[in-house]
Amino acid sequence: MKKFLSLLLAVMMLLGCIPAMAEAGTFTANAKTYMITSYKGTDENLVVPASVDGAPTPIIHDRALNGAKKAVTLSFEEGVTQIRSMNIASMDITKLTLPSTLEVIASNNIYQTDKLTEVTVPAAVSYVGTLSFSYCDVLTKVTFTGLCPVFGPRPFVSTAKDLVVYVPDDQLDAYKAALPEGLNVQPSGKKAVDARVRVAESDFEFDAATGTIKKYTGTASYIEIPATIGGVQVKTIGQKAFYQHPFMTVVIIPEGVETLEMYSIFAGKGLYCVEFPSTLKTIGKNALWASELDSLTLPEGLETIGESAFASAINKIDELVIPDSVTSIGKEAFYSCMPVKVVIGANVQSLPEASFSTLHNVTEIVIRNKNGMTIDPKAFQSSKKGTTITLMDGITEEVYNSYVEQLTVAYASAKVNQPELAASFPTLDAEAGAPFIGNWTAVAVTDGTDFYGMDLLDMSMNVVLNDDGTGTVDMDDDTAPGGWYVEDGAAIFAPILEEGGQPVPEEAMPFTLDENGRMCLDLGGMILLMEKEGVEYAVPAIPEKPWPELDADKTQYYVGTWDAVSYIVDGDTYPAELVGPTTLILNADGTAQMIEGEEEAYELRWYAESYSAYVGPAMSALVEIYFDMNGNLQMMQDGSMIVFVPHVDVKVIEGADELLGDWYDDVGNKLTLVNDGTLTHTYSFDGWVDTYAWDVVDGAAVVTEGPWSGLPITLENGILIITNDEGIFQIFSRDGDLSAYYGEDDEDDMPEAQPIGAEGEPYFGAW
């Protein structure tokens, strides 16, 4: 018995000398959401699985690895697609291996990993969250291998001074634009591997009749919704189309989409980025409720934000801007969001209950609406104390007082700034304004001696003055609303220069009434006359205005007959042959005639000033004419510009038809003779053209103008010859073949080659 006990004791002592086997850590998972939710253990070489108990777990939930305090190396099995927030954080790991299947690195990962020196990011990663790769003291090398992902705000904060971020050569510009300025980003020497997981049209249930996506059935993290499905434009993201989709992280909504319906992109946690199109008009109730957006840019053009649309959906961001196009914000629309600054657009009409409540980070709220709006007493309930509320300069005292009264209840702890108040616009006195009320149309402009019709000025103007002090001015179809009142017998109209603004007194236009009841606007020396719709007025007396005396020095260049050569209409030029001949005759005595086609000439008058001349039937109906850069006359008539050139009588040379046409010398230079007496010589090497004149004199053709003037033109055996006093000057044929003339076809008559030397001396020299 003693022997057995001794043996047992010896075995126990031996076992006591063997180290205890470490207990493997355990992972807890939620199979329904495909997530690992926690880890407990002391593994030094921790491997995170892609499945637990046979169930796939591609998503590592927020803070799931917080229990891995003993890990020295950390790796993830192939199949893991998302590492959500605060997993690879405050760890002492020296090595990190990420799987090729990884698509998402959410916020605060690779964060305060003070012993990690390098990381390679797989090519499939499409999103990198806020503060990733931050506060890592010895991390000196990060290598990206794929297309540039979407980065959340503030990655790579407080990095090691010698950190180098290597990126694919063909993506260098994209990464530099996405990453913080000053970060050392270098090409890796390799091209990007395109491993991004993309959606397909077959991943969507789609109602082509309404252009509505009914459901997304894919598994991608990065969801770029197609603009068309089956060739049909996507217009609406339907109710619950992406409802609590477990993998959705980034959603890109295409141009053409106008509506996000109720719960359309309701995600719960894990949706970090949504890009909206410029076409979006409506974001429905709970559309993005409880997301985790790292940034938010709402498009100009958006009109309606529904109830709880972004409730609890926005992580800490610097600024939330509600565009000026938005008119309606629903109850609890931005409840419990975390912007530092909020800008509420100029056309939001009301802030309902809890629309901006529980904003724990907000320090400033800017209200851009200058006309005032309704603010519910609980609109800002439970938001941060001491927040500044900024109202716009230029609001009226009435609007300012309304804001202060409402905000005293709705946000009692806030500090409301004192804006620069606009001068209050005077109220219309109904009795004084009675003569001005109505619809007025401009009929003429007068300088006190003459009247000019609006058609001649090529402009129109309409003014409406209402009995409530509002009005509009419409000039050339450009309409400006405004307000008006009466002062010293004049109607003072001030336009509203921005949507939702107040009348601006500095831009006021005073209207008066003349002795005939017409409304007048002084344009600075010229008076615009306006008549009220439905009222009869006496025809204004138009005094005769004498024509200016002609100044011979100013008119001499215009005198003569001018032929239209082209018409310019809306920037397009049409030759006169297509429109019809027009002739303008300007006589030295101040009379003029216009002849269009074969119609009789109609009589006009004209005079000239410093740079222009004016022609017309009367002083009140003049058209300007002037010289262009080519010395031609230009005149605007009936909306088109007519270009005139001096009239030239056409000369016809007879008796030399055989000389007409194109002739060529042996190097391609061209000689052209036309029966109007023009002769052109075109050089083949640069296209330069010399212009001459020719004629038939005493039965013989001769050059009459130019450097060849006086030289005869003859035709011998099909060769055109221009001869000078010393013999032949120029020779041409129809096709440029002059070999017969030179005798080059007769080889027997060609001289024999001569040797170089004494016997060759007669050939030396210049020829």
Protein Blocks (a to p, Z undefined) as FASTA:
>chain_A
ZZmmmmmmmmmmmmmmpccddddddddddfknopafbdcdjbfbdcddfbeehiacfbcc
ehklmmmmmbmbdcddehiabdcehklgoiabfbdcddfklmbdcehiaihiakbfbdcd
dfklcbdcehiaihifklcbdcdfbdcddddehihihiafklccdddfklmmmmmmmpce
hiacddehiacddfbccddfklpccdfknopafbdcbfbfbdcddfbgghiacfbdcehk
lgoiakbmbdcddehiabdcehklgnbghiabdcddfkbmbdcehklgoiacfbdcddeh
iabdcehklgokaccdfbdcddfklmbdcehklgoiabfbdcddfkbfbdcehklgoilk
bcbdcdfbfnbpaddfklmgoiaehiacdddehiafklmmmmmmmmmmmmmmbccddddd
ddddddddfklmmmmgccdddfbdcehjaccdfklnopacdddddfkopacddeehiacd
dddddeehiacddddfbghiacdfklpccddddfkopacddehhiacddddehiacdddd
ddddddddddfklmmmmgccdddfbdceehiacdfklnopcdddddfkopacddehjbcc
ddddddddfkbccddfbfklccdddddfkopacddeehiacdddddddddddehilmmgc
cdddfkopacdddfeopacdddfklopacddddddeehiacdfbdjkgoiacddeehiac
dddfkbcfbdcdfkopaklmnopmmmklpccdddedjklmmmgccZZ
